Structure formats: C-alpha cells, structure tokens
C-alpha cells in the first residue's frame, strides 16, 4: 500500500499491529483522526499513555485495577470464599455482565499450552493454591474455555487443591465445546454459572 507520507505510513503500521486491525482499517482510523480537532488526538494519546503508565493488577486476583486491590475484591458485599477461576480479564468482564456471580475472581493470565511454551509457572496458579491453603476458600469454580488447553489447566489446578477439602465445580456445558468464554452470550454464560457441576463429574464426561 503506497502512502503519500512517511508519517502517515508509520501511524498506519502502528494501528495495524492491533488485534483484528488490517492495513486498510488502520488507514481509515488514522485518516479519521486527522480529520478531528488536534485536541481530540492529544486527549486520546494522553489517555493511552496514562493507562499504560498507571494501570495496575490486583495483588489478590490479578484483575486490571486502578489501585493495588481491584473494585471487586475490595467490595465487602462479595463472597470472598467463592473464587471463579478465569483465563484473563476479558472473562471477568463477560461474567460480570451476566449479573449472576457474587463471589470473587482469580485471573490466571492464560492457559497451560506446552506447544506455545506456556507452563504452570508462567500462570498465576501458585497464588491461587496459596489462597486455598489459607483455609478461607469454600469453593473454586473453573470457568476456563472448554478447549483442550482449558481442560488441561483445570485438571492441573484441581490436582493441586483437591486434598484441601474444598468444593470444586465447573461451569455447565451450556458453553459449546471449543468456545471462548468471552464470546458467549450473557444468558448462556449466566446459566452456565448458576448450573455449575462438581468438577470431578465433568472429568467423567471428557
């Protein structure tokens, strides 16, 4: 794609690195910004810079936060004894949108995937096990996507915590096998949480 300006080309190339953004879409976005008042572009740039420099991750659940403890963990009306284990922050947002879950979360930051070189040590599994060891947790809900990697991660964590006498469950398979959690509609996802099943029972179905 031939562009009349090197500055324009650099901006397009940067936008094109974003997920789902091709060169043509990137060009449309950049040209749109050029048509806006300069102050709007500066506001966007400042907002992105501030987010990148100041955003934090909750020291308890690893969710994105503006402070050391996220709003969900800091909410005393939430049931801190029930932990929903998810892959990333997008899954927290998806579940929160259902309005059905009143516990707290634990964000792993990914799934075990040996092919891509992702092992248990690269994920936030150790801090979850430590929470369980402290004895204040009554239930761990596995809410990872129903893929081979998700099931492998669920089973690994289950083996780490099964001897601590807590309830383990997994979301009902209203979520289709192989589906990513973040793309499930709110009604299906909400029902899957409400009708969760014991994790050991789900292992028999594999």
N, C-alpha and C positions, 0 to 999 in steps of 0.2 A: 504494500500500500504506500504510494508516493504521497508525501505530505509537503505542503509549501513552507513549513517552518520546522527547524530542529527543536525548538522549544515545545511546539505542539506535539511533535513526534515523541519527545521524552515523556510528556504528560500522558499521552495515549498509551505508551508502553507501561507506565506505572499502573494505570487503571486496568489494563488488560491482565495484570497479574492477579487480580481479584477473582475468587471462585465464580464461575459461570459468566464471566465477562470476556467476550471476544474483542478483537480489534475494532470491529465496526461499532459495537455497543460502546466501547471505550471512547471512540471518536465522537459519538453522539453526546456522551456525557461531558466530555471536555469542551465541545462546542457550545453546549448548553451553559456551562459555567462561564464561558467567555461572553455570553450574551447577558449575563446577570451583572448587577452592580458589583464593583470591586469589593465593597464592604462585605457582601454576602460570601464571596470566595474566601476572604480573610477570616470571617467567622467560622466557616467550615474548616479551614486549615487550623485555626486556633483550637477548635473543639477536638479535632483528631489528635493534635499534639498533646493537649491537656489529658485526654483519655489515655493515650499511650504512656505518658509520664506518671500519672497519678493513680491509675486504676490498680486495685489490689485483689488478692484472692483470699477468701475467708480462711482463717487459720484453723477453723473447725471442720468445715465441709468442702473447702476448695472451690466454692462458687465465686463468681465475679462479685466484687463488692467495692464500696467507696471507703470502707473502714476495715480494720482488722477482723471484725466479725460482721457477717452479712446480715441483712434485714430479717431473713428467715430464721437464722439461728438465734438472733437477738430477740425475737418475738416470744415472749413468755407464754403466749396462748397456744403455741405449737407444742405437740407431743414429742419431746426430745428423746423419748425412749424408743420411738419407732423411726428407723432410718430407711430411706429409699435410696438404693444404690443405682446411680446412672452413669452413663459414659461421659457426657460433657454438659456444659451449661445450657445448651440448647434444649436438652431433655428436661432440665429443671423448669425452663420456661414453658415447655409443652405441657408438663404435668400441672404446673401452677395454673395454667389457663383452664384446666378442667374444673377447678374449684372443689375437688373431691378429697384431696390429700391434706391432712392436717399435721403430719409429722415433719421431720427434717430430712435433709438430703446428705448424700456423700458422693461427690463428683470424682470419678476415677481418673479422668483425663485421657481416656482411650480404652482399648480392649487388648487383651493378650493376642498377639499376632506374630508368631515366630518367623513367618515369611518376610515380614517387614521389619524384623528385628526388635519387636516390642515385647518385652518380657514383664513379669510381675514387678520387677524392681523399677521399671520406668513409670509405673502407675501408682496412684495414691491408695494402695491396698494396705500397706503397713499401718497407716494411721487409722484405718477402719478397724483392723484387728485390735489395735490398742484400745479403741473405744469400747469394743466388746469385752475385752479383758477387764476393763474397769468396773464392769458389772451393772452399769446403768441402762443398758440396752435390753429391751424385751423382744423386739422383732427387727429382722433385717429383711427388706423386700428387694428382690433382684428385679430391676427394671431396665435391663440392657436389651438391645435389639436382638430379636430371635434369629441370629445368624450363628454360624459355626464358631466364630470368634467370641460372640456374646455368650454362648453356652459354655465355651471353654473357660471364659473368665468367671462366670457364675460358679462353675464347679470348683475352680481353684479356690475362690474365696470361701465357698461352702466347706471345703476340707480344712481351711484354716480356722474356722469358727465353730464347727459342728460339735466340738466337745465342751462348749461353754454353756450348754443347756438353754439356748435362746431359740425362739421361733424363727424359722426361715421360710420365706414364701417367695413366689414369683408371680408376676402379673399374668392373668389368664390369657390364653392364646386367641383372644379376640383380635390381637395384633397378628397379622399374617406372618407365616414363617418367611424370614429373609427381609422383612420390612424394617426400615429405620424408624425409631420411636418418634423422632421429631416431625415426621410426615403423617403420622396417624391423626385422624380427626379427633376432636375433643371428646365427643360422646363415646367413641370406641375406646379411647385411652382411659377415660374416666371409669367406664365399666370394667375394663381390664384390671384396674387398681382395686375397685370395690370387690370384685370376684376373684381376687388372687387365690392361688392354691399353694399348699405346702411344697417347698422346693423339692423334697425327696420324691413326691408324687410326680413332679414334672420330669424327673430323671428317668422314670419308668417309661415315659412316653417317647423318649429320644430313640 
